[in-house]
Amino acid sequence: MTPEEKKNWAKEKLRKKRDELGRPPKKEDFDGATRSRIKAFLGPWHRALEAAGLREAKKADKKEGAKENSLEETKK
């Protein structure tokens, strides 16, 4: 399998499980081998869910946003 095929396989596993359960899947919803492959192909669980379109990406940390705003203010 190519890297792209591996990613698509993992995304499809996550989406099928979501359809089966009616909610985004948890790590515990998969056997160890499948869970390991999904994480190997897509990264940490929250990133895997994001890649499959089952979770929104987190916005920047509030502290980071505050730092950026204060830097912009000092530039003015």
Backbone as CSV, one residue per row, in Angstrom:
resi,resn,N_x,N_y,N_z,CA_x,CA_y,CA_z,C_x,C_y,C_z
1,MET,0.833,-1.191,0.000,0.000,0.000,0.000,0.872,1.247,0.000
2,THR,0.444,2.224,-0.750,1.141,3.508,-0.737,0.736,4.272,0.532
3,PRO,1.503,5.287,0.897,1.116,6.081,2.076,-0.302,6.661,1.958
4,GLU,-0.667,7.092,0.772,-2.006,7.651,0.569,-3.077,6.576,0.743
5,GLU,-2.825,5.385,0.261,-3.768,4.275,0.431,-3.917,3.905,1.907
6,LYS,-2.823,3.955,2.639,-2.866,3.656,4.070,-3.739,4.671,4.805
7,LYS,-3.560,5.946,4.468,-4.368,6.996,5.094,-5.840,6.816,4.763
8,ASN,-6.119,6.522,3.494,-7.511,6.330,3.083,-8.131,5.122,3.777
9,TRP,-7.370,4.056,3.936,-7.845,2.865,4.633,-8.240,3.216,6.068
10,ALA,-7.360,3.948,6.740,-7.605,4.319,8.134,-8.815,5.240,8.258
11,LYS,-8.922,6.212,7.371,-10.071,7.124,7.401,-11.369,6.357,7.193
12,GLU,-11.350,5.414,6.271,-12.544,4.620,5.995,-12.939,3.764,7.200
13,LYS,-11.961,3.185,7.881,-12.241,2.401,9.095,-12.923,3.279,10.138
14,LEU,-12.409,4.485,10.334,-12.990,5.404,11.311,-14.414,5.799,10.930
15,ARG,-14.636,6.101,9.659,-15.972,6.522,9.206,-16.983,5.379,9.311
16,LYS,-16.571,4.181,8.951,-17.480,3.032,9.052,-17.867,2.775,10.503
17,LYS,-16.910,2.887,11.401,-17.189,2.679,12.822,-18.124,3.767,13.336
18,ARG,-17.940,4.989,12.882,-18.843,6.091,13.267,-20.266,5.786,12.809
19,ASP,-20.400,5.311,11.572,-21.724,4.981,11.051,-22.358,3.840,11.844
20,GLU,-21.543,2.888,12.235,-22.003,1.733,13.008,-22.466,2.138,14.409
21,LEU,-21.698,3.036,15.038,-21.965,3.424,16.421,-22.885,4.630,16.562
22,GLY,-22.957,5.457,15.533,-23.744,6.685,15.612,-23.046,7.796,16.366
23,ARG,-21.734,7.664,16.556,-20.914,8.674,17.240,-19.473,8.490,16.775
24,PRO,-18.634,9.495,16.985,-17.220,9.311,16.641,-16.628,8.154,17.441
25,PRO,-15.846,7.319,16.804,-15.290,6.169,17.516,-14.224,6.558,18.536
26,LYS,-14.138,5.741,19.561,-13.091,5.874,20.567,-12.035,4.820,20.273
27,LYS,-10.862,5.026,20.813,-9.789,4.033,20.633,-10.259,2.649,21.032
28,GLU,-11.003,2.573,22.106,-11.441,1.297,22.660,-12.416,0.556,21.750
29,ASP,-12.948,1.239,20.732,-13.892,0.614,19.814,-13.205,-0.275,18.783
30,PHE,-11.876,-0.257,18.753,-11.104,-1.036,17.785,-10.211,-2.029,18.513
31,ASP,-9.915,-3.133,17.822,-8.946,-4.070,18.393,-7.565,-3.422,18.337
32,GLY,-6.631,-3.966,19.092,-5.302,-3.367,19.217,-4.564,-3.189,17.909
33,ALA,-4.633,-4.187,17.027,-3.912,-4.103,15.751,-4.474,-3.001,14.858
34,THR,-5.807,-2.923,14.770,-6.435,-1.892,13.938,-6.158,-0.509,14.495
35,ARG,-6.295,-0.372,15.809,-6.021,0.911,16.464,-4.580,1.352,16.204
36,SER,-3.634,0.451,16.303,-2.225,0.776,16.066,-1.992,1.225,14.635
37,ARG,-2.630,0.556,13.699,-2.472,0.950,12.285,-3.062,2.326,12.024
38,ILE,-4.240,2.572,12.554,-4.869,3.880,12.365,-3.948,4.979,12.891
39,LYS,-3.413,4.777,14.084,-2.522,5.788,14.665,-1.215,5.902,13.886
40,ALA,-0.709,4.786,13.371,0.529,4.829,12.583,0.316,5.590,11.277
41,PHE,-0.863,5.441,10.685,-1.138,6.076,9.388,-1.608,7.519,9.509
42,LEU,-2.281,7.851,10.627,-2.877,9.188,10.744,-2.385,10.006,11.933
43,GLY,-1.611,9.414,12.822,-1.099,10.148,13.970,-1.944,9.921,15.209
44,PRO,-1.767,10.766,16.231,-2.510,10.617,17.485,-4.024,10.573,17.229
45,TRP,-4.745,9.988,18.136,-6.169,9.720,17.920,-6.953,10.969,17.531
46,HIS,-6.745,12.075,18.228,-7.506,13.289,17.889,-7.187,13.760,16.477
47,ARG,-5.955,13.614,16.045,-5.580,13.997,14.675,-6.185,13.032,13.662
48,ALA,-6.258,11.754,14.017,-6.865,10.755,13.130,-8.341,11.095,12.911
49,LEU,-9.039,11.446,13.988,-10.448,11.818,13.860,-10.604,13.073,13.009
50,GLU,-9.709,14.031,13.178,-9.736,15.247,12.362,-9.515,14.909,10.894
51,ALA,-8.545,14.046,10.602,-8.225,13.667,9.223,-9.408,12.979,8.553
52,ALA,-10.184,12.230,9.329,-11.344,11.521,8.792,-12.587,12.412,8.738
53,GLY,-12.466,13.646,9.195,-13.597,14.569,9.177,-14.604,14.307,10.279
54,LEU,-14.172,13.654,11.351,-15.075,13.303,12.440,-14.938,14.229,13.641
55,ARG,-14.029,15.144,13.556,-13.789,16.089,14.649,-13.180,17.339,14.043
56,GLU,-13.569,18.500,14.568,-12.977,19.753,14.108,-11.607,19.929,14.736
57,ALA,-10.713,20.519,13.978,-9.384,20.821,14.514,-9.542,21.850,15.624
58,LYS,-8.755,21.690,16.668,-8.814,22.647,17.775,-8.282,23.991,17.310
59,LYS,-8.898,25.040,17.824,-8.414,26.384,17.535,-7.168,26.633,18.362
60,ALA,-6.437,27.667,18.000,-5.207,28.000,18.725,-5.498,28.187,20.202
61,ASP,-4.560,27.785,20.991,-4.673,27.913,22.440,-4.947,29.369,22.803
62,LYS,-5.775,29.601,23.811,-6.114,30.973,24.218,-4.881,31.768,24.589
63,LYS,-3.918,31.136,25.253,-2.699,31.842,25.625,-1.924,32.259,24.386
64,GLU,-1.877,31.376,23.389,-1.177,31.701,22.147,-1.838,32.900,21.483
65,GLY,-3.169,32.899,21.438,-3.888,34.014,20.842,-3.606,35.312,21.565
66,ALA,-3.523,35.261,22.881,-3.227,36.452,23.670,-1.819,36.942,23.375
67,LYS,-0.866,36.015,23.233,0.510,36.409,22.913,0.560,37.094,21.559
68,GLU,-0.136,36.523,20.571,-0.128,37.114,19.226,-0.745,38.496,19.244
69,ASN,-1.848,38.663,19.976,-2.495,39.966,20.047,-1.587,40.997,20.692
70,SER,-0.871,40.625,21.742,-0.011,41.576,22.423,1.178,41.937,21.521
71,LEU,1.663,40.993,20.729,2.748,41.287,19.797,2.281,42.262,18.722
72,GLU,1.055,42.066,18.251,0.505,42.976,17.235,0.364,44.374,17.806
73,GLU,-0.054,44.482,19.052,-0.223,45.794,19.690,1.115,46.520,19.813
74,THR,2.186,45.783,20.111,3.489,46.431,20.283,4.058,46.875,18.933
75,LYS,3.619,46.263,17.853,4.098,46.638,16.517,3.475,47.934,16.027
76,LYS,2.299,48.263,16.577,1.560,49.464,16.104,2.204,50.730,16.556
